[in-house]
Amino acid sequence: MRTALTIAGSDSSGGAGIQADIKTMITNGVYAMSAITALTAQNTTGVTGIMEVTPEFLAEQLDCIFTDIYPDAVKIGMVSSSELIKMIAKKLKSYNAKNIVVDPVMVATSGSKLISDEAIATLKEYLLPMAAVLTPNIPEAEVLSGMHVKTEDDMISAAKYISETYHCAVLCKGGHQLNDANDLLYRNGAYQWFYGKRIDNPNTHGTGCTLSSAIASNLAKGYGLDEAVERAKDYISGALGAMLDLGQGSGPMNHGFDISSKYTQLCDEKEER
């Protein structure tokens, strides 16, 4: 069985972060492992508290993982401090980690910055050049490129700059009111569009985490990047299309929409014999 590691924060409501990553990885057919960067107290209406781990404890988690069950792919989500970013880069380099997918979580959908300028600079210097692919949304692509992204041509220009600067592939996600969920993959001087249909579902908590984890899962299974992206987009469309509706705010997707067995049945459901 192929394996994948997520390095991210915990979401106590289960819709994003470590919890979304593990659900996605299992559903996409790989064994999931995690190294937790922070605990959060949150639900569908917002975050009320964050408690970071120490760099030393994060290092201990990564040592335990890489020296026992070596991951075939690594997904990195939100890491909010320079010290943690440096530790991740150090450990991934020392263990020669492969298929690294970085979701550069820096800017909220509202446009508010989620991490400090210092942490962004550290991310750019230490972690982004190690990635096989980056998955920024439009606001994050603007931060990484220093450009305003208002059109599809702007997406191409920003992705080209990011790819050439950090020497990695870039999947620029177009779902931030720019187009109908069409994403742009830029690598090695060429680009490809992945077209998606916007799904009228207000419950989109964790979409970025889920997409990047699905890409990592497919890379771990041996798919090329193009097919890994296409399969990940199909998966997230299914998870959104299941129209799960939980909580009082922006709720989670149904990560297990494609799982059906006797173990998923409610107690009053009758199994056909």
PyMOL commands that set and color helices and strands:
alter all, ss='L'
color gray80, all
select helices_A, chain A and resi 17-27+55-66+82-94+117-130+138-145+152-166+207-220+225-241+262-264
alter helices_A, ss='H'
color red, helices_A
select strands_A, chain A and resi 3-11+31-43+46-52+73-76+100-102+133-134+169-172+183-187+190-194
alter strands_A, ss='S'
color yellow, strands_A
deselect
rebuild
show_as cartoon
